[in-house]
Amino acid sequence: MESRLVYTTSFGSACPECSQPIKKCACRENKKKVVPQTDGKVRLSYETAGRKGKGVTLIAGLPLSEEKLLVLAKQLKSQFGIGGSVKDKTIELQGDQREKTAAELRKLGYKV
């Protein structure tokens, strides 16, 4: 069984992959810059499951790194005046924003 350092009193939490302090971890920063492989189509969906009846618009399939996804999400949220987040390389926007989002993404040059 392989043991990994999780926490130490000398510097606090450690990265589970490289055992470096979280503040000095390079592997997490590298993951944020990786662009996922996609088929070139952006998929929009509306989901209410597991959200106590509140709907969320999901934007998946964007060929962007996590940093650029955060920038795009912020732009869409401020433009539409709504909340949202980025989880698992998917942008989540509050409410049914599929039509507005599709139009905006087409303006940016994506196939929706």
N, C-alpha and C positions, 0 to 999 in steps of 0.2 A: 504494500500500500504506500502510495506516494503522499508525503505530507507537504503542505504549503503554508507559508506564513500568511496569516490573515490580519493580525493586529499585534502591535508591539508597543510597549510603554515609551520607547525611545522616540518614535515618530508617529504613532497613531496607526491609522488604517493603511494597509498595504494592498497593492494591486495583486489580484489572484493569479495573473499571468506572468508578470515579471518580478514580483515580490519587492518592487520599489515603492517608496512612499507615494500615495495617491497624487500629491502635488507635483512630484517629479516623474510621474509615469509617462513614458513616451508611447507605449503601445496603444493607449486610449486615444491619444491625439492622432496617431496614424490611422486608426479606425474611422475617425471623423472625416478624414480626407479621402477615403476610398469611395469611388463612384461605382454603384452596383450595376451589374449587367441587366439590361432590360430589352424588351422586344420593340421599343420605340413608341409604344402606345401608353398613354396616361389613362388610368381607369378611375372613374368617379363612382362612388356608391353612397347610399344613405342607409344608416344603420341605427337601430334603437335598442338592440339586444344588449342587456347587461348595463343599461344606463338609466334605469328607473323611468323609462318612457320618453326620455329626452333624446332627440335625434341628433346625429352627427354625420356630417359629410366627410367621407374618406377619399383622399387623393393618393393613389398608389401608382407605381411604375415610373416615377420621375427619375431620369438619369442624372441625379445630382448627389453630391456628397452631403453628409449630414449638416455641415456648416451652411451650405447653400440652401438646403431645405429649410433651415431655420430662418434664413433671410427671406425666402419666398413666402413662408408661412406668416411672418411678421408683416410683409407687404400686403398679403391678402386679408389678414385680420384687420389691419388699419383701414384698408380700402372699403371693406364691407361693414366695419364697425361692430365686429363680433369677437368672440374668444376662440381659442383653439390651442393645439399643441402639435408636437412632432413625436411620434412613437414608432419604433421599428421601421424606419425609413418610409413612414406614411404620415401625411399631414391630416390632422383631424380639425375640422371647423365646426363650430356649434351651429345647429339648425340645418335646414335644407338649403344649401347654397350651390346646388349642382349646376343650375343654368348660368348663374353669374360667374361661377368658377370656370366652367367650360369656356365661356366667352373670353374671360381674362387669360386663360392658358393658351387659347388659340391666338390671341394677340401677341403672346410671348413666343409663338412658333412651335408649340407642342401639338401633337396629334392626340385628340381626346376622343 
